[in-house]
Amino acid sequence: MDQKSANQQMESKLKVYNCKNDFEIQTEKSFNQNDINSIQQFRNPLSHLSSPINLKIPYQKSFEQNLNFQVQHQNVESIKVQKMGQKDFDNEQKEKTQEILGWLWDIVECRFIPSIYQIKFTLDNTMIYTKDGETLRIEKLKDTSVKPEVLANLEQICHLKWYGQYSQKEQKIGRWSVKWKGEDLKEVNAYYTENGKKQGIWKDLIRSEAEAYEIGEYVDGQRMGYWKEIYNDKEMKKILIINNLYWWRCEKNNKWIELSEDFWDQSQVTFQGEFKNGKKVGKWYIWYEDIDIWGNKNIVIDGGSYDEKCESLKIGLWIDLAKRFHYHKQVTYQGQYKNSKNVGRWDIWFRQYAEKEFKQIGGGQYDDNGDGIKIGKWIELDDEFFSLKQATYNGVYENGNKVGRWNVEYRQFSSELFSQIGGGQYNSQGHGIKTGEWIELDKEFYKYKQIIYIGEYKNGKKLGRWDIQFRQFCSGSYDENGNEIKIGKWIELDNMFSNFKQVTYNGEYKNGKKDGKWEQMKRELYKIDEGFKKVTEMNCCI
């Protein structure tokens, strides 16, 4: 058989590694060599592939371009990261940009603060990380035969640097070391063969901020044998060592203890269960390690079961953790799965860090057909619900869409009852479209930043005058055509506005852009009666 025929009959499954996660591309048809080169180099657009594919990409929520995609997305690192969007790869000559939403932990206010940054892939094989127009990191991609390793942690973007030797083919070879904030991390061991494959005993960094490492052996770029995950918490003066087993081709087998994708100091969560041929099977337990005021440690949150057919499908009764579960956000979901789809009644539970027991605070019904569709009355939690932002949304679903009146309720402490502070109407056609007057919470609403917006929706778009209330002082207008374009005079809040930073900006919009003189105003926390005073002013042009 000639080389061309061999390439055409090559097995239709590739894995291209990216930041310790892999891009897995599967199709019923065969790839030709040109397709394979396109994928490996990450330069040709996916639309150039010769056959339809199913694509699973970490961090990506949804992306379609004449292809059928099945997407897995993950949050990673102690700085939580979720992919928000990505420009279509519709032209080989276009530069590609990824927009990332990171969650930064505020140690004083015990909450996550959203932070958006971008990764740009240029035509000369350079990755540029930027945030708010500022360049954070520039990295030249030398070996274009492999998928570039994309950093998904803001701390690592700013402070992590690998260094070592390249071969004449621009592949990594020999020993590689890493610097963290300018200092060598002696704990990290890395070695590459002459062909650029990972080889020998590795001690690899999982999460720098949480000081978590993986130790094990690579053979020709594949993990083999036992691997350990080590978490070193200096403050607690403890070391957690997890032993796990890989068989050939990186397949996980036997008993495993895994760190959660959100594992960090405030969320020491592990999953314990069994793998068979790389798939989870049987009962899996969720452990949350923390010493609460009652002296409890290693709290079991139960978990649930996977099918025995090695398809990693959740079945039966489960207790799941909320996204970004941590010490101040101890939220769980309890209900039934059918082939990894929610069915029947699901309840939402919350435990304040100073409380001993979880208490039910919400929930609702899914259809029984296994489609994961919400129906009937629901009480849902705000996406960023935590101890200082106990906000819920109450209303009715029809076929997975919100309809009719939905109320926003809030309480400051777990001992209080919820009271209504906002809400509005969804259209009656069952499309989940907002209509009429609404009172909405600011995305960063919490105890010390209780900001709401009051205005009107038409066909899901804001229009007309909208007031911003934090002790009644902010407002502005949108155009009357439903394009959500700001017009006229506005008083806007600083992005980090709170009790501790009461800063506003006063000026005028024309066609959705700031124009003319804008004033920065400030009010002192303990001098409320003196009102806002001008700090500075700036000129803005369309």
C-alpha angles and dihedrals in degrees: 000000000000123000092254093056091045091054092050092053094045114134109274098235127090133174121203114186121231125175094331090310125090136228106228117199119188133177138163090231129063126262119230121223093262090057091050093050090049093054096044094049092046089217108098114077117255088237089070092067113116097227138037113267142189109230128198114191125175114236094017118114103186136345129161130179111160087307136100108243131189107191133200116192128189140193112224142188133010086285097064116230131191128176109241104180146333133207115248115264090227100140130038092217095054122098114241126228130190121198115211131195112212127188115218119199116234103209093193099049095031094229141108119255117203116237123182123206136165138228116206124196109203129203091251091061098260128140115212121190115201138174126188089348093306120119111234101176140359118200127181114218107220104169105055093175091081134052112269115251105243117203112226099185123082092212091053092046090057102035112020120093128170119201136182143107133312128208124232086267088058092249123139112257137176126001119351126195135193135221123208116196089343096309128104116251099220090184091070118085122185133167134177130196124233087268093055095255123140109251141178130000113349131190102193131187114244102172119359096196093051091041093232122157139183121218124191148100131290122201114192091335095313127108115243138184125346121359125190128210110205126193117188116195105187095186092056091037093226138125122210113201121191121190117206134172131228123191125198117315093024094287114157117228141175125006116354139183112199130190111234118252088246094048114147140124095292094041111043096172125156133181120219125195146092135300124203118190090340095311129107114245137178127357119357122190127208116217124193112195114208139121107232128190088271092059094249117151132182095018114201112222089186105230117196147245138295124210119268094231092084094247095119091234118157113234136179127357117000139176108206130187123239119247112277091014110188144149093288094037106052097163124152136181121216126194148092130304128203112190089337092308122118113246134177124352120359122186128201119219132190134189123195110223090245093050128089101211135045115244128204112247104161150352145133147191134299123198116266095231093085095248095120091235119155117230137177128001119355139181107201131184124236110261090246097040112156139142093290095040108048098166126150137186119220126194149092133295126207115192091337096312128106114244136180125356120359121185129205114217131186142184130184098212136025090241091063131081119246116257129195116257102160150346143133147196133298118204118268095235090081098243096122092242120151118234138176126003118353138183109204136182122241111253089245095042113148140135095296097036106046099169124156134183123220123195148098135292128202118188089342095309128110117241140168125009120355123188124207112209126203100138088334109290115109131076148138144162139256125210117273094237094076095247093123091235115156115233138176127002119354138182107202133186124238111255090245095043115153140133087285096048111036101176127148137178121221122198148096136288127211118190091343096309131101113255135187126347120000123188127210111218129191137191124194117234094231095038100058093142092060090063128208120330129197114257101176143329136225138192119239126191131196 
